[in-house]
Amino acid sequence: DSARNGFSFKGIKDYLECYRSGKLTPSQVAKNIIAMLEDCDKSTPPLRAIVQWDQEQIMLMAEASTTRYRNKCTLSCLDGIPVCLKEEFKVVPYHHRVGTVYLGTKPETKDATVAKKLREAGAIIIGVSNMHELGTGTTGCNPNRYHRIPRNPYNPNHFTGGSSSGSAAAVAAGLCPVAIGTDGGGSVRIPASFCGVVGLKGTFGRISCHGSLPLSYSTVSVGPICTSVADAAIVYSILAEPDLLYPYGLKQPKATLSGMCAPDLKGLKLGVDWTFFKACDAEVLSVCEKAVKHLQSLGASVVEVSLPEMEEVRVAHVICILSEMRDFLQPDFNKHFHEMNLETQASLALASRFTALDYIKANRQRTRSMRFLQDIFSTVNCILTPAVPCTAPRIYESDLLTGSSDISFTVRSMRFMQLGNFTGIPGLVVPIGYSTAGLPISLQVMAKWWDEAVLLRIGLKLEQFRDQTKKPSIYYDILA
């Protein structure tokens, strides 16, 4: 923890200090949140971060937490902490719509594993957050009647990024310090980057996906979006463990935060493929290069690496994720095609052109790429890239009515993301600065499978690079 001048986001520690000192109770915080959620819905334009919430549910969880604080028997350091979950997860008693108008016709009666774990930790689930329809895009643009377009708290005329759009917007706007998203092609890391907060994509299988819609079973990981790296570490340590209902992560090593709080980065080797790294906007590159120098100044060494076949990785990832989504959504595509957004229709129609041969070749590429990474991680501890090559794109009037479909933007925004989804390695994005227009810029750190601890260690030091945190133009101070 370092004392900061000016604005800083309220994190888990700030909530715990209020509760432990008696300055505020979880019940009082919940009342503030309910008032803010009502305000969000009425504002112009509406924030649309949280798309389903229930006053009674929020108060029930908050009152139970207040009692536990009074009796000094709290459940974890998430007790009384407001959280939201992406609509891709089943959360009682909300509708599991996954960004559509046709799914989740009845309220859920059973929680996804992550929702259950958050409840068991005493967190206050404030609702479910907005998302790109069926997770098929990276802007967060969802014009349908239940969702509408979530706004970027740093500039409401810009997109949040997607597909975990509402999760990132809720955290950046101060509605909750913790949100949960899913990431199949950058869906946690892109919105976290665009909204100036921290996003962690765990190793494939590290955090259970049980109870989320299995859109793409080989590329999607779950992860937290938080106001700080320390908070991401706390949430990760509570959620990361095997789940018998989710077989992909059963053989994982124990999650650890060892060495996370080391005073410096001595002995760490940071891999950079400079040709790949530099394929971004000049403004983004300038800030990211300075952040790399900052890490070097703390004792880490930068090692030039070559990431081979990145164009093949890009194409193969798209074939894998879209083929799997098309397979899972085949009945929806046939039955609910006209209820889908135009962009979703186009993406799934494109996916239907891939063949079994394409899918087999793409998976052969995956094996090759994982082998390349094994070699690279035998020489370096992590790989650094910018998070996204650009800042959050502008929202146009037509987007509000018909949605947005910009394939070149989708491809570009996923540039530094796909390697992690395709091979299953973990990735962390940390905000490191702002463009001249005041939009956030982030750096990404990726490590070998199951080595989230080294990401968090480097992430903590990256946070110190940013000399100031700009206050978002939409911000609710729940603890005020």
Secondary structure, 3 states (H helix, E strand, C coil): CCCCCCCCCCCHHHHHHHHHHCCCCHHHHHHHHHHHHHHHHHCCCCCCCEEECCHHHHHHHHHHHHHHHHCCCCCCCCCCCEEEEECCECCCCCECCCCCCCCCCCECCCCCHHHHHHHHCCCEEEEEECCCHHHCCCCCCCCCCCCCCCCECCECCECCCCCCHHHHHHHHCCCCCEEEEEECCCCCHHHHHHCCCEEEECCCCCECCCCECCCCCCCCEEEEEECCHHHHHHHHHHHECCECCEHHHCCCCCCCCCCCCCCCCCCCEEEECHHHHCCCCHHHHHHHHHHHHHHHHCCCEEEECCCCCHHHHHHHHHHHHHHHHHHHCHHHHHHCHHHCCHHHHHHHHHHCCCCHHHHHHHHHHHHHHHHHHHHHHCCCCEEEEECCCCCCCECCHHHHHHCCCCHHHHHHHCCCCHHHHHHCCCEEEEEEEECCCCCEEEEEEEECCCCHHHHHHHHHHHHCCCCCCCCCCCCCCCCC
